[in-house]
Amino acid sequence: MIDFNGWEMPIHYGSQLEEHKLVRGSCGIFDVSHMTILDIEGSEDKKFLRSLLSNDITSLQENYDGLYSAMLNDGGGVIDDLTAFKMPFGYRLVVNCATRKTDLKWIHGNSEGKSLAIKERKDLAMIAIQGPWTFKILSKFLSSELMANLTKKQPFQGCADRDTLVTKTGYTGEIGVEIMLPSKKARALWAKAIDSGAYPTGLAARDTLRLEAGMNLYGSEMDETISPLECNMSWVVSLKDEDRNFIGKQSFLKKREKGDFHTLKGLVFKERSIARSHQEVYFDEEKEIKGVVTSGSYSPTLKKSIALARIPPTHLRTCVAEIRGKTIKATVGQPRFVRKGKNIFKNNI
């Protein structure tokens, strides 16, 4: 167990490697109640969130539809990444616990004078169930009506049963759901999932799973100094409505127009030596063209060392890293490696 931003969290329940493989091959369950849940309602809730978020919540058509978004500062840096859901009462945001204080200060500061009520839902727990067996396991303890509705939903959509919200979201690159429910009911749901065949999974496997899937970690791939353009998140900046002015929009447009920013890419190394965060990678013998690793680890699925790295504009498709006095070559490609248990890495940039 470790302290994780004020929460006591398990690194693993026995074996990180085994837990990783079980999520890819069957089903894992994660306690993610450390995530911060905020409910926002009021006559100006939609207007407020269209200004606060880089993505546009008007794309949410039905209750329990969700979208992934960034929340930017005035300079276009990422204050946080989050998921927003349309709810019967208004909207729900799920943000990172590591940035909780910063997020709350920013959200409340920008909501002053508006007809809004913002409530942190400390009474709710959040459990993720991920892997190819997810729906077989859910069918053993969720109601038949909820399962029927859930199977019709697309990724990032969800449905509710009284005080329980189930959404087809996750942080592993696998089929799965995240369940928000009253904390007092979480222990019973956890036990039912375990009894139905889900395997408890800790923080360590959660990190290697998200890295294989090419999913960002706040403080590694992004922070308040990093633009969505630099962390493979420009797709969550919606510019369809030219009249919508959201915080950070002008800075984003200026950086995009200038075009000299680094971008996030994936690296697959020829040997198992692991390139860790802040490790430099080089594209020329003079070491003038260089990038930096944001996250790196061993991929249990690919059985290779992989990393995400921020690199300068270049046509070169290989680079090297100096790890423990040894020069290791890597292939450069798209910043995603595994989806639904399959190798999807493409060695082109």
MOBELMO-V219387 format. One record per backbone hydrogen bond with DSSP energy under -1.0 kcal/mol. CO is the residue of the C=O (numbers start at 1). NH is the residue of the N-H. If there is no record, write none. Layout:
BEGIN
[[CO | NH] [CO | NH]]
END
This chain:
BEGIN
[[2 | 9] [4 | 7] [7 | 4] [9 | 2] [10 | 203] [11 | 204] [15 | 19] [16 | 20] [17 | 21] [18 | 22] [19 | 23] [20 | 24] [21 | 25] [22 | 26] [26 | 133] [27 | 199] [28 | 130] [29 | 201] [30 | 128] [32 | 35] [36 | 95] [37 | 121] [38 | 93] [39 | 119] [40 | 91] [41 | 117] [42 | 45] [44 | 48] [45 | 49] [46 | 50] [48 | 52] [49 | 53] [51 | 247] [54 | 238] [56 | 59] [57 | 60] [62 | 65] [65 | 86] [67 | 84] [69 | 82] [70 | 54] [71 | 79] [71 | 80] [73 | 76] [77 | 73] [80 | 71] [82 | 69] [83 | 94] [84 | 67] [85 | 92] [86 | 64] [90 | 87] [91 | 40] [92 | 85] [93 | 38] [94 | 83] [95 | 36] [97 | 100] [99 | 103] [100 | 104] [101 | 105] [102 | 106] [103 | 107] [104 | 108] [105 | 109] [106 | 110] [111 | 114] [114 | 116] [115 | 44] [117 | 41] [119 | 39] [120 | 122] [121 | 124] [123 | 183] [125 | 181] [126 | 32] [127 | 179] [128 | 30] [129 | 177] [130 | 28] [131 | 134] [133 | 137] [134 | 138] [135 | 139] [137 | 140] [138 | 141] [138 | 142] [143 | 147] [144 | 148] [145 | 149] [146 | 150] [147 | 151] [150 | 153] [154 | 157] [156 | 66] [157 | 168] [159 | 166] [161 | 164] [164 | 161] [165 | 180] [166 | 159] [167 | 169] [167 | 178] [168 | 156] [173 | 340] [175 | 131] [177 | 129] [178 | 167] [179 | 127] [180 | 165] [181 | 125] [182 | 185] [183 | 186] [185 | 189] [186 | 190] [187 | 191] [188 | 192] [189 | 193] [190 | 194] [191 | 195] [192 | 196] [193 | 198] [194 | 197] [199 | 29] [202 | 206] [203 | 207] [204 | 208] [205 | 209] [206 | 210] [207 | 211] [208 | 212] [209 | 213] [210 | 215] [211 | 214] [212 | 337] [212 | 338] [217 | 220] [217 | 221] [222 | 219] [223 | 78] [223 | 226] [226 | 78] [227 | 230] [228 | 233] [233 | 236] [234 | 237] [240 | 242] [241 | 244] [246 | 249] [248 | 252] [249 | 253] [250 | 254] [251 | 255] [252 | 256] [253 | 257] [254 | 258] [255 | 259] [263 | 311] [265 | 309] [266 | 333] [267 | 307] [268 | 331] [276 | 279] [279 | 293] [281 | 291] [282 | 320] [284 | 287] [289 | 283] [291 | 281] [292 | 310] [293 | 278] [295 | 308] [297 | 306] [299 | 303] [304 | 299] [305 | 269] [306 | 297] [307 | 267] [308 | 294] [308 | 295] [309 | 265] [310 | 292] [311 | 263] [317 | 332] [319 | 330] [320 | 282] [321 | 328] [323 | 326] [326 | 323] [328 | 321] [329 | 270] [330 | 319] [331 | 268] [333 | 266] [334 | 336] [337 | 344] [339 | 342] [342 | 339] [346 | 334] [346 | 348]]
END
